[in-house]
Amino acid sequence: MQFDSKRNNGVTIVSVKGRMDAVTTPEIDGKLTGLIDGGERRLVVDLAGLDYISSAGLRSLLATAKRLKAEQGDMVFANLEGHVTEVFKISGFYALFKVYASVDVALGQLGK
């Protein structure tokens, strides 16, 4: 699992690559919590390199989104592919979250 973050015009872009499962999710969760604790309120989560997401990964993303919403923040997703797209559809995450084709499109929408 690889986790990177960078800022772009007041928005934090988080890239997650590899797998989000019961083993790796606590690490990702801790890093997302650290960003929020550090004051980040607008996140674009780039999942282009995510090969697999389990229910533990979905729970972590949902908890992060709820925390951000409570703090007047927002979290959107970009670049879903393959298995991750199917899991988001089956789990109803497409109805819960904004999902964009690219990070650039997501940044454009968050800037409005």
C-alpha positions in Angstrom: 0.0 0.0 0.0 1.2 3.5 -0.9 -0.2 6.8 0.4 0.8 10.2 -0.8 -0.7 13.6 -0.3 -0.2 17.0 -1.8 -1.9 20.4 -1.7 -3.4 22.2 -4.8 -5.1 25.5 -4.3 -6.5 24.8 -0.9 -7.4 21.2 -1.7 -5.5 18.1 -0.5 -5.1 15.4 -3.1 -4.6 12.0 -1.5 -3.4 9.1 -3.7 -3.9 5.6 -2.4 -2.3 2.7 -4.3 -2.3 -1.0 -3.7 -4.9 -2.6 -1.5 -7.2 -1.3 1.2 -8.0 -4.3 3.3 -8.0 -5.3 7.0 -4.2 -5.1 7.2 -3.6 -1.8 5.4 -6.7 0.2 6.2 -5.6 1.2 9.8 -2.5 2.8 8.3 -4.5 4.7 5.7 -7.1 5.7 8.3 -4.4 7.1 10.5 -3.0 9.2 7.7 -6.4 10.6 6.8 -7.1 11.4 10.4 -3.7 13.1 10.6 -4.6 15.3 7.6 -7.9 16.3 9.2 -6.3 16.9 12.6 -3.8 19.1 10.7 -6.7 21.3 9.4 -7.4 19.8 6.0 -11.0 20.1 5.1 -11.3 19.4 1.4 -9.9 16.1 0.1 -9.8 14.6 -3.4 -9.0 10.9 -3.0 -7.3 9.6 -6.1 -7.9 5.9 -6.4 -6.2 5.3 -9.8 -3.7 2.9 -8.3 -6.0 1.1 -5.9 -6.4 -2.5 -7.0 -8.7 -3.7 -4.2 -10.9 -2.4 -1.4 -12.6 -4.4 1.3 -15.4 -3.6 3.6 -12.8 -2.4 6.1 -11.6 0.1 3.5 -15.1 1.3 2.8 -15.8 1.8 6.5 -12.7 3.9 6.8 -13.6 6.1 3.9 -17.2 6.5 5.2 -16.0 7.4 8.7 -13.5 10.0 7.3 -16.2 11.5 5.1 -18.6 11.8 8.1 -15.9 13.5 10.2 -15.2 15.9 7.4 -18.9 16.7 6.9 -19.2 17.4 10.7 -16.3 19.9 10.4 -17.8 21.5 7.3 -15.4 19.7 5.0 -15.8 17.6 1.9 -14.3 14.5 0.4 -14.7 13.4 -3.2 -13.2 10.5 -5.2 -11.4 10.4 -8.6 -10.0 7.8 -11.0 -11.9 4.7 -9.9 -11.0 1.6 -11.9 -12.0 -2.0 -12.3 -12.8 -3.8 -9.0 -12.9 -0.6 -7.0 -15.6 0.8 -9.4 -17.7 -2.3 -8.9 -17.4 -2.3 -5.2 -18.4 1.4 -5.1 -21.4 0.6 -7.2 -22.5 -2.5 -5.3 -22.0 -0.8 -1.9 -24.0 2.3 -2.8 -21.0 4.6 -2.5 -21.8 6.2 -5.9 -25.0 7.4 -4.3 -23.3 8.7 -1.2 -20.2 10.4 -2.7 -19.2 12.5 -5.6 -17.0 10.5 -8.0 -15.2 12.2 -10.8 -13.3 10.8 -13.9 -10.1 12.6 -13.0 -8.4 14.7 -10.3 -8.6 17.8 -12.5 -12.3 17.5 -12.8 -12.7 17.0 -9.1 -10.5 20.0 -8.3 -12.6 22.1 -10.7 -15.8 21.0 -8.9 -14.5 21.6 -5.4 -13.3 25.1 -6.4 -16.9 26.2 -7.2 
